[in-house]
């Protein structure tokens, strides 16, 4: 058969490294000509790379899944590397060597190194029959474009399940926030779910299989986690600890096999000890429990049901040593989940308590491509081929970037703004303008088809109340709303939107400000529910400084905690959105608001509710459960004044 150019599209790419726009190496298909047959095309462009300083020094690796078995005959590489350029400029110009592997992933039978010539298409004969092609090269010396030639040998049947219909769950663990062991009790009571941060070295003495824990008190003697988790359970608050490592990540070998599971033995053994203590499995041999000197051995306390190992390990801003590639992440999670399928004993969450939930590490952004790469590693490195976690977990901050010309681009500020020194301005936008629902589309579709029992959590979102344009996630005042009111109503609107797509838990960031609201510029310094200074009385209650958002979230929690989402109600006004919820008694609750952020109001909106008596619940400052008033039911309809601040219509 005559070899032809094989079009490589973004959906065929598995990004082993996890960063960089690898689709750029195949993006000029129609302009490249046909070099195998002497047809000249346009010279490929050099695409901008490296969103952080260290990435260019790293080896980039990615895999092409052709989706069928192909006979690969040739490859052409366009190399912009110029050996005559000054040394300081060489990183801008391309590749010296490209490693190409084909065959079975992770045991590649074909393994060759190609050395293209300078500033021209260089052809190589690469005869091999395969579904997968793996490329790797130094990122600072990346090629401009790659062309693959061959022909299809046979199709591969791929089972694409029908998308499962998700059943909405009760929202008793839904309204959450990021918080800390030393937050006051009344802040904690604003929610039903807490994502609690603490670094592992507060409570862990890492030592491989001999790793021990110190929880009551912690190693620094400052915190009693037994007491904290037990107290939150008494309050009806579900705590999921995020056991982070801050700038010192878990031990990780940066050799070519940096994703070997044993690299993460100490951390995974810590999780076994942690879950054995706080989970509900009492049938654990006490001789397996390792606590620090002076600590009491406890088993199956039953105060927790979930844990999250690490926070944002895909963050690139701390450098290569702290960054986890998707394959490193998959290996880490495999150890944390079950000791890499039980290869390592007394290691991992499931070997301590099979019913305990383990979330994947909360990602810095919503990334389906990263999940796909983790899945790829598991397919070929775990005997069961399954994902080693129970929860898909990510972060998303709605914002936009304004360039020097005032042109706006919607962005996830958490990913894009890293101390930008240009003239760009970053600001927060509403969850509707930020398309938070659409952002979940690809992940939800993948989950519903292949992992229908897996939960989805959004464990960081939010806005700052500092009004400076140096604060990139600021909820700026507009119309008659103050910045604090905008933060409060955008938070409520995002919770409502997330509940409508079946997100199981949502945690705003975060419980308290990091410093004075007026000077907390940048990101997240003023994103709390309580302003600085944080003054806690002897009865563990905050003295003043609660923001509007504290009361709004408290009201939301009280209204929805006994409810299940029942559907969206068709609106007669394009600016108005209406959600219906049903509580344990079958009573209806409606959330209604304008989705705009320009001061829009729709007075006298007629809401059909059916027969019965209804109350209006409005959010307000210093109103823990909202401001309640009676509504007149006129033949199954009530009249509501709708604004950009949601209200509830509640059946009595």
Secondary structure, DSSP 8 states (H G I E B T S, - for coil): ---EE----GGGEE-SS--S-GGGGGTTTTTSEEGGGTEE----------SSTTGGGSEEEEEEEEEEEEEEEEEEEE----TTS-GGGGGGS--S-EEEEESSTTS-SEEEEE---SSSEEEEEEEEEEEEEEEEEEGGG--SEEEEEEEEEEE--------------BSTTTEEEEE-TTS-HHHHTT-SEEEEEEEGGGTEE--GGG-EE--BS-TTSS-BHHHHHHHHHHTT-EEEEEEE-TTS-S----STTTT-GGGGHHHHHHHHHHHHHHSS-----GGG--B-TT-----------EEEE-B-TT--TT-TTT---HHHHHHHHHHHHHHHHHTSSS-SSTTT-TTSEEE--BBSS--HHHHHHHHHHHHHHSTT---S-SEEEEE--EEEEE-TT--EEEEEHHHH-SS--SS-EEEE--TTTTTHHHHTHHHHHHHHHH-TT-EEEEEE---B----TTBTTB---BTTB-HHHHHHHHHHHHHHHHHHTT-SEEEES-SB-SS-TTT--BSSTT-SSB-SS--B-TTS-B-S-B-HHHHHHHHHHHHHTTEEEEEEE--SSTTEEEEEEEETTS-EEEEEEE--SS---EEEEEEE--SS-EEEEE--TT-TT-EEEEE--SSSEEEEEE-SS-EEEEE-
